[in-house]
């Protein structure tokens, strides 16, 4: 199931972190655009709020939400595609 709302996106992230190795997650994160990767790292690894991330990155909160949503979707695609090399 594609993560649709924020609760589902957070559940996907937790599942991903449990199911895959740190190296696999890092490899997947590096496939994302730089700003999208940064948003995910700040949100999940640094426990920053979307508002704080928006301030830090000098972007609107809507841009941060969009980067977060896009990043989670791209990670979902990455881990749900055919085998990776």
N, C-alpha and C positions, 0 to 999 in steps of 0.2 A: 504494500500500500504506500502510495506517495504521501509523505508528510505534508498535511495541508494547513493545520493551524499551529500556533506556537507550542502548544502542549505536545502535539505529535512530533514537531521538529526537535524538541528537547528530548523526547523519548527515543527518537531515532539516534540522536547524538550519543545518549547513554548506551544504547544497544551497540552502536558502532564501536565505542570505546571498550566495551566488554568483549566484543566478538573478534576484533582485529588487533594485531600487534601495534605497538607504537610506531614501528617502522612503516607498516602498511597505512596507518592513518596519516603519517607525515608525507608519504608518497602521494596520497590522495589530496591532501591539503595543497601540495605544491602544484597540482594541476589547475588550481583556481587562479583567477586574476588576483593580483597583489592586494588590492584594497579589500576584496571579498575575503581572502585568507586572513588578512589583518583583523577584520571585524570578528570573524569566528574565533580567532585566537584570543582577542581581548575579551570577548563575551564568555567563552567557555573556560579558557585557561586562567584568565585574570579576574574573572567574575565581575566585569564591569557592566554597568547598565547601558542600554542603548543610548540614553541621554549623555552619559559620560563619554561614551565612544564618539558620539557626534561632536562633542566639544573638543575632544583630543584630536580628532581627524579633521576638524573644521569643515564638517559636512552637516547637512540637515538630518534630523532624526529619520525622516522618510527615506533618505538615501541609505542610511545605516540599516533600517528594516529591510529594504530591498536587497542590499548586499547579503544580509543574513539569510533571507529566504532563498535567494539565488544560490548561495553557497551550500546550504543544506540540500537543496534539490540536486545540485551538481554532485555532491557527495553521494546522495542516494543513487543517482544514475551510475556513478563510478562503481559502487559496490554491488549494484544489481545488474550489471552488464555481464557479458560472457567473460570467461577467465582472463585475468590480467597477467601480463608477463613481468 
